[in-house]
Amino acid sequence: MHSMGAGRRLNFMNDPKDLNALYSRRAMIEGVLGLVGVAALCDLATTHATAAEARSSTTLRFFSADEAATIDALVAQIIPTDETPGAREMGVVHFIDCALAGFLSSLSTAFRTGLTDFETNCRAHHAGSDGFATLAVERQILWLQQVEHTPFFESLQQLTVLGALTMPLYGGNRNGLGWQLIGFQDLHAFTPPFGYYDRDYPGFSVQAPT
């Protein structure tokens, strides 16, 4: 299983005791923060529009049906479903689709080129297959061992973690499943100074001066 939070590791790591083979949590976090930084530089209206679209529709905005099937199979290997929910249950594909059509659209061309190359190479190495999504799980894992350090797959890993841990309004982390996986509770913490931005929050009111 993929390295994620409390002890989860990549399915395709050869030796779980080999520390050099384990994913660096710091590197993963830095990568995700890099993507967050890109989003922070985007037009705020675009970001809000993406969130609104993610909430209101499940229609694909960026991926074709075949591309979405490939990404779905990939993210299911990155955060697999086992005794806890995985990327599929968290809605990660929906998040990535909305993000690349919206606030991460500057990355969309390079991502699609990488996805196309990934599928082309996968089919070339698996004669007669209809693509990565149709391979048996064991063959998927063997193929990912060959490509895990490519720019495309590394960017997909970062997007998968971001989709698992994002605010649900952006289409991922469905029902807060990603937060549950790492033990995060979405609790608002009130700190002074209090002001107008707090007044509509449930259970809190700004007292008028006497």
SEMAR-614846 format. One record per residue: residue number from 1; x, y, z of N, C-alpha, C, O in turn; residue in one letter; chain. Coordinates in steps of 0.001 Angstrom, whole numbers, plus 500000, padded with zeros to 6 digits. Layout:
% SEMAR-614846
{vexmar NUM; {X; Y; Z}; {X; Y; Z}; {X; Y; Z}; {X; Y; Z}; a; A},
...
***
This chain:
% SEMAR-614846
{vexmar 1; {500845; 498800; 500000}; {500000; 500000; 500000}; {500870; 501234; 500000}; {502054; 501183; 500333}; m; A},
{vexmar 2; {500273; 502329; 499627}; {501047; 503551; 499473}; {501369; 504185; 500816}; {500605; 504072; 501774}; h; A},
{vexmar 3; {502516; 504854; 500868}; {502913; 505560; 502082}; {501968; 506712; 502330}; {501937; 507676; 501566}; s; A},
{vexmar 4; {501180; 506611; 503420}; {500150; 507616; 503648}; {499816; 507617; 505113}; {499172; 506685; 505596}; m; A},
{vexmar 5; {500236; 508642; 505842}; {499834; 508755; 507233}; {500404; 507629; 508078}; {501609; 507379; 508080}; g; A},
{vexmar 6; {499516; 506955; 508794}; {499948; 506012; 509826}; {500300; 504657; 509237}; {499498; 503724; 509262}; a; A},
{vexmar 7; {501516; 504565; 508705}; {502048; 503265; 508387}; {501688; 502693; 507035}; {502137; 501592; 506717}; g; A},
{vexmar 8; {500894; 503386; 506209}; {500549; 502846; 504914}; {501749; 502990; 503987}; {502473; 503983; 504062}; r; A},
{vexmar 9; {501967; 502004; 503108}; {503135; 502028; 502262}; {502760; 501663; 500840}; {501669; 501149; 500595}; r; A},
{vexmar 10; {503648; 501923; 499910}; {503400; 501611; 498515}; {503241; 500110; 498323}; {504041; 499322; 498829}; l; A},
{vexmar 11; {502203; 499719; 497588}; {502027; 498316; 497242}; {503240; 497765; 496519}; {503587; 496596; 496687}; n; A},
{vexmar 12; {503894; 498607; 495706}; {504917; 498091; 494814}; {506329; 498287; 495338}; {507290; 498172; 494578}; f; A},
{vexmar 13; {506471; 498581; 496627}; {507793; 498582; 497219}; {508235; 497132; 497425}; {507448; 496304; 497884}; m; A},
{vexmar 14; {509469; 496826; 497094}; {509932; 495448; 497139}; {510068; 494924; 498560}; {509710; 493778; 498833}; n; A},
{vexmar 15; {510582; 495751; 499471}; {510867; 495284; 500818}; {510373; 496317; 501814}; {510946; 497404; 501897}; d; A},
{vexmar 16; {509331; 496012; 502569}; {508795; 497003; 503513}; {509772; 497376; 504608}; {509572; 498381; 505291}; p; A},
{vexmar 17; {510855; 496572; 504798}; {511832; 496890; 505834}; {512959; 497759; 505298}; {513814; 498204; 506064}; k; A},
{vexmar 18; {512972; 498006; 503986}; {514025; 498802; 503369}; {513647; 500277; 503487}; {512810; 500767; 502727}; d; A},
{vexmar 19; {514262; 500987; 504438}; {513904; 502381; 504678}; {514192; 503253; 503469}; {513505; 504253; 503256}; l; A},
{vexmar 20; {515201; 502894; 502667}; {515505; 503680; 501479}; {514416; 503562; 500433}; {514291; 504420; 499559}; n; A},
{vexmar 21; {513620; 502494; 500520}; {512554; 502285; 499543}; {511255; 502961; 499960}; {510369; 503176; 499134}; a; A},
{vexmar 22; {511145; 503294; 501239}; {509914; 503912; 501708}; {509827; 505361; 501257}; {510836; 506051; 501112}; l; A},
{vexmar 23; {508604; 505798; 501043}; {508422; 507178; 500613}; {508792; 508142; 501720}; {508513; 507883; 502891}; y; A},
{vexmar 24; {509416; 509250; 501363}; {509741; 510281; 502335}; {508498; 511115; 502604}; {507981; 511782; 501709}; s; A},
{vexmar 25; {508023; 511072; 503847}; {506832; 511861; 504183}; {507099; 513343; 503962}; {506224; 514078; 503504}; r; A},
{vexmar 26; {508316; 513778; 504292}; {508639; 515195; 504108}; {508604; 515569; 502637}; {508085; 516626; 502278}; r; A},
{vexmar 27; {509153; 514709; 501777}; {509160; 515002; 500342}; {507740; 515050; 499808}; {507409; 515909; 498991}; a; A},
{vexmar 28; {506894; 514125; 500269}; {505516; 514123; 499811}; {504792; 515386; 500240}; {504082; 516003; 499446}; m; A},
{vexmar 29; {504975; 515774; 501511}; {504317; 516982; 502008}; {504797; 518204; 501234}; {503996; 519066; 500873}; i; A},
{vexmar 30; {506114; 518282; 500978}; {506652; 519413; 500233}; {506066; 519456; 498828}; {505771; 520527; 498300}; e; A},
{vexmar 31; {505902; 518285; 498233}; {505322; 518248; 496902}; {503891; 518735; 496898}; {503489; 519503; 496023}; g; A},
{vexmar 32; {503116; 518286; 497884}; {501735; 518718; 497985}; {501660; 520206; 498267}; {500824; 520907; 497696}; v; A},
{vexmar 33; {502535; 520697; 499150}; {502541; 522132; 499426}; {502900; 522932; 498187}; {502433; 524057; 498013}; l; A},
{vexmar 34; {503732; 522349; 497320}; {504040; 523017; 496064}; {502805; 523189; 495211}; {502606; 524241; 494603}; g; A},
{vexmar 35; {501960; 522148; 495159}; {500719; 522249; 494409}; {499770; 523244; 495055}; {499082; 523997; 494365}; l; A},
{vexmar 36; {499736; 523244; 496382}; {498900; 524223; 497072}; {499375; 525630; 496752}; {498569; 526547; 496598}; v; A},
{vexmar 37; {500704; 525795; 496651}; {501247; 527098; 496298}; {500798; 527545; 494918}; {500490; 528719; 494708}; g; A},
{vexmar 38; {500761; 526612; 493981}; {500260; 526934; 492637}; {498817; 527394; 492729}; {498433; 528389; 492116}; v; A},
{vexmar 39; {498016; 526660; 493502}; {496611; 527021; 493642}; {496460; 528397; 494272}; {495577; 529167; 493892}; a; A},
{vexmar 40; {497330; 528709; 495244}; {497237; 530005; 495922}; {497523; 531163; 494978}; {497036; 532273; 495193}; a; A},
{vexmar 41; {498304; 530917; 493939}; {498635; 531964; 492990}; {497580; 532123; 491903}; {497615; 533079; 491129}; l; A},
{vexmar 42; {496638; 531175; 491850}; {495602; 531221; 490819}; {494579; 532305; 491133}; {494478; 532791; 492259}; c; A},
{vexmar 43; {493828; 532665; 490100}; {492754; 533621; 490254}; {491743; 533082; 491273}; {491259; 531958; 491139}; d; A},
{vexmar 44; {491428; 533887; 492287}; {490549; 533437; 493358}; {489170; 533073; 492820}; {488545; 532124; 493293}; l; A},
{vexmar 45; {488701; 533822; 491838}; {487389; 533528; 491261}; {487378; 532153; 490603}; {486386; 531429; 490684}; a; A},
{vexmar 46; {488492; 531791; 489946}; {488590; 530471; 489323}; {488542; 529376; 490361}; {487883; 528355; 490164}; t; A},
{vexmar 47; {489245; 529581; 491480}; {489252; 528593; 492556}; {487854; 528394; 493122}; {487431; 527259; 493336}; t; A},
{vexmar 48; {487131; 529485; 493367}; {485777; 529374; 493904}; {484840; 528730; 492883}; {483969; 527939; 493245}; h; A},
{vexmar 49; {485021; 529072; 491608}; {484191; 528463; 490566}; {484415; 526964; 490493}; {483472; 526197; 490304}; a; A},
{vexmar 50; {485676; 526545; 490645}; {485991; 525121; 490642}; {485296; 524423; 491799}; {484752; 523331; 491630}; t; A},
{vexmar 51; {485311; 525042; 492969}; {484662; 524448; 494135}; {483166; 524326; 493911}; {482562; 523308; 494248}; a; A},
{vexmar 52; {482569; 525363; 493342}; {481128; 525333; 493095}; {480772; 524236; 492109}; {479781; 523531; 492296}; a; A},
{vexmar 53; {481569; 524084; 491061}; {481332; 523045; 490069}; {481517; 521661; 490675}; {480742; 520749; 490384}; e; A},
{vexmar 54; {482521; 521496; 491504}; {482774; 520201; 492136}; {481612; 519788; 493027}; {481283; 518606; 493118}; a; A},
{vexmar 55; {480997; 520755; 493681}; {479865; 520449; 494569}; {478615; 520087; 493793}; {477821; 519260; 494242}; r; A},
{vexmar 56; {478430; 520700; 492626}; {477145; 520610; 491946}; {477078; 519546; 490865}; {475987; 519242; 490383}; s; A},
{vexmar 57; {478221; 518960; 490460}; {478201; 518047; 489327}; {479222; 516929; 489490}; {480295; 517115; 490064}; s; A},
{vexmar 58; {478855; 515763; 488968}; {479790; 514644; 488922}; {480239; 514369; 487489}; {480936; 513387; 487237}; t; A},
{vexmar 59; {479844; 515231; 486549}; {480221; 515080; 485154}; {481704; 515374; 484973}; {482234; 516311; 485571}; t; A},
{vexmar 60; {482369; 514574; 484151}; {483785; 514811; 483878}; {483959; 516133; 483149}; {483238; 516425; 482195}; l; A},
{vexmar 61; {484921; 516931; 483601}; {485185; 518233; 482993}; {486497; 518248; 482216}; {486632; 519013; 481262}; r; A},
{vexmar 62; {487459; 517427; 482599}; {488765; 517409; 481949}; {489050; 516064; 481288}; {489437; 516019; 480121}; f; A},
{vexmar 63; {488866; 514993; 482005}; {489187; 513667; 481495}; {488112; 513150; 480548}; {486931; 513468; 480684}; f; A},
{vexmar 64; {488554; 512342; 479580}; {487619; 511514; 478839}; {487268; 510316; 479725}; {487889; 510112; 480768}; s; A},
{vexmar 65; {486280; 509531; 479314}; {485908; 508360; 480112}; {487073; 507382; 480234}; {487300; 506819; 481305}; a; A},
{vexmar 66; {487813; 507176; 479143}; {488954; 506258; 479178}; {490067; 506794; 480071}; {490682; 506040; 480825}; d; A},
{vexmar 67; {490325; 508103; 479985}; {491356; 508697; 480846}; {490969; 508574; 482311}; {491807; 508264; 483158}; e; A},
{vexmar 68; {489695; 508818; 482608}; {489237; 508722; 483989}; {489380; 507303; 484518}; {489712; 507109; 485687}; a; A},
{vexmar 69; {489129; 506294; 483658}; {489282; 504902; 484085}; {490734; 504589; 484418}; {491017; 503870; 485376}; a; A},
{vexmar 70; {491666; 505138; 483614}; {493091; 504931; 483890}; {493491; 505585; 485201}; {494167; 504971; 486027}; t; A},
{vexmar 71; {493072; 506839; 485392}; {493408; 507552; 486624}; {492784; 506852; 487828}; {493408; 506766; 488886}; i; A},
{vexmar 72; {491574; 506358; 487677}; {490914; 505645; 488766}; {491726; 504413; 489180}; {491905; 504154; 490370}; d; A},
{vexmar 73; {492214; 503658; 488193}; {493026; 502475; 488499}; {494347; 502865; 489147}; {494839; 502161; 490028}; a; A},
{vexmar 74; {494921; 503980; 488715}; {496190; 504435; 489273}; {496045; 504892; 490724}; {496813; 504475; 491590}; l; A},
{vexmar 75; {495062; 505746; 490983}; {494928; 506254; 492354}; {494538; 505140; 493313}; {494826; 505212; 494508}; v; A},
{vexmar 76; {493875; 504099; 492786}; {493521; 502954; 493628}; {494742; 502159; 494046}; {494692; 501428; 495035}; a; A},
{vexmar 77; {495842; 502287; 493309}; {497103; 501682; 493714}; {497878; 502595; 494652}; {498627; 502115; 495503}; q; A},
{vexmar 78; {497705; 503901; 494507}; {498431; 504854; 495355}; {497856; 504869; 496771}; {498608; 504788; 497743}; i; A},
{vexmar 79; {496537; 504972; 496895}; {495875; 504840; 498199}; {494826; 503748; 498047}; {493670; 504035; 497736}; i; A},
{vexmar 80; {495218; 502515; 498261}; {494299; 501398; 498003}; {493232; 501250; 499088}; {493381; 501725; 500214}; p; A},
{vexmar 81; {492174; 500587; 498708}; {491116; 500261; 499650}; {491459; 498955; 500343}; {491702; 497939; 499691}; t; A},
{vexmar 82; {491478; 498988; 501670}; {491684; 497754; 502423}; {490759; 497799; 503635}; {489543; 497890; 503468}; d; A},
{vexmar 83; {491298; 497739; 504838}; {490438; 497861; 506009}; {489956; 499288; 506208}; {489050; 499533; 507003}; e; A},
{vexmar 84; {490549; 500219; 505499}; {490117; 501611; 505524}; {489822; 502063; 504093}; {490318; 501457; 503143}; t; A},
{vexmar 85; {489017; 503125; 503927}; {488702; 503600; 502579}; {489948; 504055; 501830}; {490922; 504504; 502434}; p; A},
{vexmar 86; {489902; 503934; 500509}; {491005; 504358; 499670}; {490625; 505530; 498786}; {489610; 506189; 499010}; g; A},
{vexmar 87; {491453; 505784; 497775}; {491257; 506937; 496905}; {489915; 506911; 496191}; {489311; 507960; 495965}; a; A},
{vexmar 88; {489448; 505728; 495836}; {488157; 505651; 495150}; {487027; 506164; 496030}; {486207; 506973; 495596}; r; A},
{vexmar 89; {486992; 505693; 497252}; {485938; 506129; 498167}; {486065; 507612; 498506}; {485072; 508261; 498832}; e; A},
{vexmar 90; {487268; 508143; 498430}; {487500; 509554; 498767}; {487172; 510508; 497616}; {487218; 511725; 497792}; m; A},
{vexmar 91; {486842; 509965; 496440}; {486502; 510827; 495307}; {487691; 511530; 494692}; {487550; 512634; 494167}; g; A},
{vexmar 92; {488866; 510910; 494746}; {490090; 511562; 494282}; {490057; 511859; 492783}; {490524; 512914; 492353}; v; A},
{vexmar 93; {489512; 510943; 491985}; {489463; 511187; 490537}; {488630; 512427; 490242}; {489002; 513239; 489394}; v; A},
{vexmar 94; {487508; 512577; 490934}; {486649; 513752; 490732}; {487399; 515028; 491080}; {487290; 516032; 490377}; h; A},
{vexmar 95; {488164; 514984; 492173}; {488950; 516162; 492559}; {489979; 516512; 491490}; {490079; 517672; 491092}; f; A},
{vexmar 96; {490747; 515526; 491018}; {491789; 515794; 490026}; {491171; 516321; 488742}; {491709; 517242; 488127}; i; A},
{vexmar 97; {490052; 515748; 488334}; {489362; 516197; 487122}; {488939; 517655; 487256}; {489178; 518452; 486348}; d; A},
{vexmar 98; {488322; 518011; 488364}; {487886; 519397; 488573}; {489072; 520344; 488680}; {489037; 521454; 488148}; c; A},
{vexmar 99; {490129; 519906; 489372}; {491292; 520769; 489555}; {491968; 521088; 488227}; {492313; 522241; 487971}; a; A},
{vexmar 100; {492160; 520073; 487375}; {492840; 520296; 486097}; {491972; 521090; 485124}; {492488; 521705; 484192}; l; A},
{vexmar 101; {490675; 521078; 485336}; {489788; 521893; 484513}; {489621; 523292; 485075}; {489075; 524175; 484413}; a; A},
{vexmar 102; {490100; 523496; 486315}; {489898; 524776; 486985}; {491178; 525386; 487484}; {491977; 525882; 486690}; g; A},
{vexmar 103; {491398; 525361; 488811}; {492485; 526151; 489372}; {493873; 525587; 489092}; {494865; 526282; 489310}; f; A},
{vexmar 104; {493974; 524329; 488609}; {495267; 523784; 488200}; {495335; 523590; 486687}; {496068; 522735; 486191}; l; A},
{vexmar 105; {494564; 524392; 485965}; {494535; 524243; 484505}; {495890; 524526; 483863}; {496157; 524050; 482760}; s; A},
{vexmar 106; {496748; 525292; 484534}; {498084; 525564; 483989}; {498929; 524292; 483911}; {499919; 524245; 483181}; s; A},
{vexmar 107; {498538; 523261; 484664}; {499261; 521992; 484642}; {498622; 520969; 483713}; {499160; 519878; 483523}; l; A},
{vexmar 108; {497479; 521315; 483135}; {496670; 520313; 482441}; {497335; 519754; 481188}; {497260; 518550; 480942}; s; A},
{vexmar 109; {497979; 520596; 480396}; {498595; 520118; 479153}; {499706; 519124; 479441}; {499764; 518056; 478833}; t; A},
{vexmar 110; {500589; 519474; 480369}; {501693; 518580; 480722}; {501163; 517286; 481333}; {501699; 516207; 481079}; a; A},
{vexmar 111; {500107; 517400; 482141}; {499554; 516195; 482765}; {498970; 515264; 481719}; {499213; 514058; 481760}; f; A},
{vexmar 112; {498201; 515807; 480780}; {497594; 514957; 479744}; {498660; 514320; 478866}; {498522; 513162; 478472}; r; A},
{vexmar 113; {499720; 515056; 478554}; {500816; 514480; 477767}; {501449; 513318; 478525}; {501731; 512272; 477941}; t; A},
{vexmar 114; {501671; 513499; 479817}; {502236; 512435; 480633}; {501326; 511226; 480711}; {501796; 510090; 480655}; g; A},
{vexmar 115; {500018; 511462; 480841}; {499055; 510366; 480900}; {499034; 509597; 479585}; {498986; 508367; 479582}; l; A},
{vexmar 116; {499068; 510319; 478467}; {499079; 509663; 477158}; {500324; 508812; 476985}; {500244; 507674; 476521}; t; A},
{vexmar 117; {501467; 509358; 477355}; {502726; 508595; 477258}; {502679; 507367; 478166}; {503139; 506292; 477783}; d; A},
{vexmar 118; {502127; 507527; 479364}; {502008; 506409; 480300}; {501213; 505269; 479670}; {501643; 504117; 479703}; f; A},
{vexmar 119; {500061; 505588; 479101}; {499206; 504566; 478508}; {499849; 503947; 477266}; {499760; 502738; 477055}; e; A},
{vexmar 120; {500491; 504773; 476451}; {501146; 504259; 475242}; {502236; 503262; 475607}; {502322; 502185; 475017}; t; A},
{vexmar 121; {503056; 503615; 476565}; {504138; 502727; 476989}; {503600; 501472; 477670}; {504147; 500382; 477499}; n; A},
{vexmar 122; {502528; 501630; 478439}; {501929; 500476; 479105}; {501409; 499478; 478081}; {501650; 498278; 478220}; c; A},
{vexmar 123; {500712; 499940; 477069}; {500180; 499051; 476035}; {501301; 498392; 475244}; {501197; 497232; 474845}; r; A},
{vexmar 124; {502379; 499150; 475022}; {503507; 498595; 474272}; {504176; 497457; 475031}; {504695; 496521; 474422}; a; A},
{vexmar 125; {504164; 497534; 476355}; {504790; 496505; 477183}; {503829; 495372; 477551}; {504243; 494368; 478132}; h; A},
{vexmar 126; {502559; 495534; 477216}; {501572; 494501; 477539}; {500740; 494236; 476287}; {499607; 494700; 476164}; h; A},
{vexmar 127; {501317; 493495; 475383}; {500687; 493224; 474092}; {499289; 492643; 474282}; {499081; 491722; 475073}; a; A},
{vexmar 128; {498342; 493202; 473539}; {496977; 492703; 473587}; {496119; 493321; 474664}; {494914; 493073; 474705}; g; A},
{vexmar 129; {496711; 494129; 475550}; {495911; 494747; 476612}; {495223; 495996; 476079}; {495645; 496581; 475081}; s; A},
{vexmar 130; {494165; 496389; 476759}; {493440; 497612; 476407}; {493808; 498770; 477323}; {493048; 499729; 477453}; d; A},
{vexmar 131; {494969; 498682; 477956}; {495415; 499774; 478793}; {495594; 499360; 480239}; {495233; 498253; 480636}; g; A},
{vexmar 132; {496162; 500275; 481024}; {496510; 499990; 482412}; {495314; 499527; 483226}; {495434; 498601; 484028}; f; A},
{vexmar 133; {494165; 500156; 483031}; {492995; 499849; 483857}; {492512; 498422; 483672}; {491839; 497884; 484551}; a; A},
{vexmar 134; {492840; 497802; 482554}; {492360; 496442; 482280}; {493323; 495366; 482767}; {492990; 494181; 482740}; t; A},
{vexmar 135; {494506; 495764; 483211}; {495480; 494782; 483680}; {495070; 494215; 485039}; {494407; 494886; 485830}; l; A},
{vexmar 136; {495471; 492981; 485295}; {495299; 492418; 486633}; {496113; 493241; 487622}; {497124; 493841; 487256}; a; A},
{vexmar 137; {495671; 493268; 488866}; {496326; 494091; 489884}; {497813; 493783; 489972}; {498630; 494696; 490090}; v; A},
{vexmar 138; {498169; 492505; 489914}; {499581; 492128; 490023}; {500397; 492733; 488886}; {501523; 493181; 489100}; e; A},
{vexmar 139; {499837; 492747; 487678}; {500551; 493308; 486529}; {500596; 494837; 486621}; {501568; 495453; 486182}; r; A},
{vexmar 140; {499562; 495447; 487183}; {499599; 496893; 487413}; {500753; 497253; 488335}; {501508; 498187; 488063}; q; A},
{vexmar 141; {500885; 496512; 489419}; {501940; 496794; 490387}; {503319; 496640; 489750}; {504202; 497471; 489964}; i; A},
{vexmar 142; {503504; 495579; 488969}; {504793; 495367; 488301}; {505110; 496511; 487350}; {506259; 496942; 487254}; l; A},
{vexmar 143; {504097; 497003; 486648}; {504336; 498113; 485727}; {504658; 499397; 486484}; {505524; 500162; 486061}; w; A},
{vexmar 144; {503985; 499636; 487578}; {504241; 500849; 488352}; {505633; 500851; 488961}; {506202; 501913; 489211}; l; A},
{vexmar 145; {506178; 499679; 489197}; {507563; 499616; 489659}; {508514; 500198; 488616}; {509586; 500699; 488956}; q; A},
{vexmar 146; {508120; 500130; 487355}; {508981; 500618; 486282}; {508865; 502131; 486073}; {509767; 502758; 485518}; q; A},
{vexmar 147; {507761; 502702; 486515}; {507503; 504116; 486175}; {507323; 505003; 487403}; {506987; 506178; 487257}; v; A},
{vexmar 148; {507537; 504474; 488612}; {507189; 505244; 489805}; {507984; 506531; 489969}; {507555; 507422; 490701}; e; A},
{vexmar 149; {509149; 506655; 489298}; {509959; 507868; 489442}; {509850; 508792; 488228}; {510657; 509709; 488077}; h; A},
{vexmar 150; {508863; 508559; 487365}; {508657; 509451; 486223}; {507927; 510709; 486686}; {507180; 510658; 487663}; t; A},
{vexmar 151; {508129; 511838; 486000}; {507439; 513073; 486399}; {505925; 512923; 486445}; {505277; 513463; 487341}; p; A},
{vexmar 152; {505352; 512191; 485483}; {503900; 512031; 485474}; {503416; 511320; 486723}; {502494; 511794; 487388}; f; A},
{vexmar 153; {504026; 510189; 487052}; {503528; 509422; 488187}; {503783; 510156; 489501}; {502961; 510093; 490415}; f; A},
{vexmar 154; {504895; 510839; 489602}; {505157; 511600; 490821}; {504145; 512727; 490995}; {503701; 512995; 492112}; e; A},
{vexmar 155; {503776; 513390; 489896}; {502770; 514453; 489991}; {501409; 513863; 490342}; {500640; 514476; 491083}; s; A},
{vexmar 156; {501106; 512676; 489815}; {499834; 512035; 490144}; {499787; 511637; 491615}; {498740; 511752; 492252}; l; A},
{vexmar 157; {500895; 511175; 492153}; {500941; 510854; 493587}; {500622; 512087; 494426}; {499851; 512011; 495383}; q; A},
{vexmar 158; {501212; 513213; 494067}; {500971; 514444; 494817}; {499506; 514871; 494708}; {498895; 515260; 495703}; q; A},
{vexmar 159; {498950; 514797; 493508}; {497550; 515165; 493313}; {496624; 514218; 494073}; {495583; 514635; 494582}; l; A},
{vexmar 160; {497003; 512955; 494146}; {496181; 511974; 494865}; {496132; 512297; 496346}; {495059; 512281; 496950}; t; A},
{vexmar 161; {497284; 512590; 496938}; {497309; 512946; 498355}; {496554; 514254; 498584}; {495818; 514386; 499562}; v; A},
{vexmar 162; {496735; 515207; 497694}; {496016; 516475; 497815}; {494512; 516237; 497728}; {493746; 516823; 498493}; l; A},
{vexmar 163; {494086; 515377; 496799}; {492665; 515074; 496667}; {492106; 514333; 497864}; {490929; 514480; 498193}; g; A},
{vexmar 164; {492937; 513538; 498518}; {492486; 512792; 499687}; {492335; 513677; 500913}; {491504; 513404; 501779}; a; A},
{vexmar 165; {493139; 514741; 500992}; {493187; 515555; 502210}; {492622; 516960; 502031}; {492614; 517743; 502980}; l; A},
{vexmar 166; {492153; 517291; 500838}; {491622; 518620; 500589}; {490321; 518849; 501339}; {489759; 517913; 501908}; t; A},
{vexmar 167; {489842; 520076; 501345}; {488508; 520346; 501860}; {487496; 519699; 500918}; {487631; 519833; 499702}; m; A},
{vexmar 168; {486492; 519004; 501439}; {485538; 518293; 500587}; {484847; 519162; 499542}; {484403; 518644; 498518}; p; A},
{vexmar 169; {484746; 520455; 499773}; {484061; 521319; 498815}; {484780; 521360; 497470}; {484193; 521794; 496479}; l; A},
{vexmar 170; {486042; 520917; 497410}; {486774; 520891; 496154}; {486642; 519559; 495423}; {487315; 519336; 494416}; y; A},
{vexmar 171; {485784; 518676; 495918}; {485482; 517462; 495175}; {486160; 516209; 495669}; {485726; 515109; 495327}; g; A},
{vexmar 172; {487220; 516332; 496470}; {487893; 515170; 497034}; {487569; 515005; 498508}; {486694; 515689; 499040}; g; A},
{vexmar 173; {488285; 514085; 499175}; {488084; 513867; 500609}; {486603; 513708; 500921}; {486077; 514321; 501850}; n; A},
{vexmar 174; {485941; 512871; 500124}; {484492; 512698; 500253}; {484111; 512272; 501671}; {484671; 511331; 502234}; r; A},
{vexmar 175; {483144; 512997; 502225}; {482665; 512730; 503590}; {483779; 512781; 504631}; {483668; 512187; 505703}; n; A},
{vexmar 176; {484855; 513498; 504303}; {485956; 513626; 505245}; {486730; 512334; 505471}; {487388; 512185; 506500}; g; A},
{vexmar 177; {486664; 511389; 504517}; {487308; 510089; 504706}; {488825; 510201; 504797}; {489463; 509466; 505551}; l; A},
{vexmar 178; {489404; 511127; 504024}; {490853; 511314; 504084}; {491288; 511848; 505436}; {492297; 511410; 505989}; g; A},
{vexmar 179; {490527; 512792; 505966}; {490837; 513332; 507292}; {490716; 512253; 508360}; {491521; 512192; 509289}; w; A},
{vexmar 180; {489701; 511401; 508219}; {489540; 510313; 509189}; {490744; 509378; 509161}; {491155; 508852; 510195}; q; A},
{vexmar 181; {491304; 509177; 507975}; {492436; 508263; 507828}; {493648; 508725; 508625}; {494392; 507907; 509166}; l; A},
{vexmar 182; {493845; 510051; 508694}; {495011; 510576; 509406}; {494656; 511118; 510787}; {495505; 511687; 511473}; i; A},
{vexmar 183; {493393; 510939; 511195}; {492994; 511350; 512536}; {492741; 512835; 512696}; {492809; 513355; 513809}; g; A},
{vexmar 184; {492447; 513539; 511586}; {492201; 514979; 511655}; {490725; 515238; 511907}; {489866; 514604; 511294}; f; A},
{vexmar 185; {490426; 516172; 512814}; {489062; 516584; 513082}; {488865; 518009; 512596}; {489650; 518901; 512918}; q; A},
{vexmar 186; {487808; 518214; 511817}; {487530; 519531; 511248}; {486775; 520372; 512273}; {485553; 520507; 512207}; d; A},
{vexmar 187; {487511; 520926; 513206}; {486921; 521739; 514265}; {487434; 523163; 514149}; {488641; 523388; 514061}; l; A},
{vexmar 188; {486523; 524118; 514150}; {486917; 525521; 514077}; {487494; 525951; 515428}; {486936; 525641; 516480}; h; A},
{vexmar 189; {488591; 526649; 515384}; {489210; 527148; 516614}; {489101; 528667; 516633}; {489698; 529347; 515799}; a; A},
{vexmar 190; {488353; 529185; 517564}; {488167; 530626; 517657}; {489315; 531250; 518445}; {489618; 530832; 519562}; f; A},
{vexmar 191; {489932; 532232; 517860}; {490991; 532959; 518544}; {490772; 534447; 518328}; {490319; 534848; 517256}; t; A},
{vexmar 192; {491074; 535254; 519293}; {490890; 536704; 519132}; {491913; 537261; 518148}; {492964; 536653; 517943}; p; A},
{vexmar 193; {491620; 538416; 517533}; {490395; 539202; 517742}; {489221; 538638; 516958}; {489392; 538186; 515826}; p; A},
{vexmar 194; {488030; 538661; 517549}; {486831; 538201; 516878}; {486247; 539349; 516068}; {486448; 540517; 516400}; f; A},
{vexmar 195; {485530; 539016; 515014}; {484980; 540069; 514178}; {483850; 539573; 513306}; {483237; 538539; 513570}; g; A},
{vexmar 196; {483590; 540337; 512256}; {482449; 540067; 511386}; {482530; 538693; 510737}; {481497; 538092; 510442}; y; A},
{vexmar 197; {483757; 538178; 510506}; {483919; 536901; 509826}; {483456; 535732; 510683}; {483291; 534625; 510172}; y; A},
{vexmar 198; {483242; 535960; 511987}; {482780; 534915; 512885}; {481271; 534928; 513098}; {480710; 533963; 513616}; d; A},
{vexmar 199; {480627; 535989; 512711}; {479272; 536210; 513206}; {478269; 535163; 512723}; {477292; 534893; 513421}; r; A},
{vexmar 200; {478486; 534563; 511539}; {477526; 533588; 511018}; {477926; 532150; 511293}; {477252; 531226; 510838}; d; A},
{vexmar 201; {479005; 531946; 512024}; {479448; 530585; 512295}; {478518; 529948; 513321}; {478230; 530553; 514354}; y; A},
{vexmar 202; {478036; 528707; 513041}; {477094; 528066; 513979}; {477635; 527987; 515397}; {478764; 527553; 515624}; p; A},
{vexmar 203; {476814; 528411; 516346}; {477209; 528292; 517746}; {478034; 529435; 518257}; {478496; 529400; 519397}; g; A},
{vexmar 204; {478239; 530475; 517425}; {479050; 531595; 517874}; {478382; 532891; 517482}; {477828; 533003; 516389}; f; A},
{vexmar 205; {478429; 533853; 518349}; {477887; 535168; 518024}; {478799; 536239; 518578}; {479453; 536041; 519602}; s; A},
{vexmar 206; {478843; 537372; 517902}; {479643; 538487; 518343}; {478808; 539347; 519266}; {477752; 539839; 518870}; v; A},
{vexmar 207; {479262; 539533; 520475}; {478509; 540313; 521440}; {478693; 541815; 521183}; {479807; 542304; 520994}; q; A},
{vexmar 208; {477577; 542514; 521182}; {477639; 543963; 521005}; {478211; 544581; 522273}; {477907; 544129; 523377}; a; A},
{vexmar 209; {479034; 545609; 522123}; {479602; 546272; 523315}; {478519; 546902; 524166}; {477524; 547407; 523647}; p; A},
{vexmar 210; {478714; 546872; 525469}; {477718; 547456; 526373}; {478191; 548807; 526856}; {477494; 549466; 527628}; t; A},
***
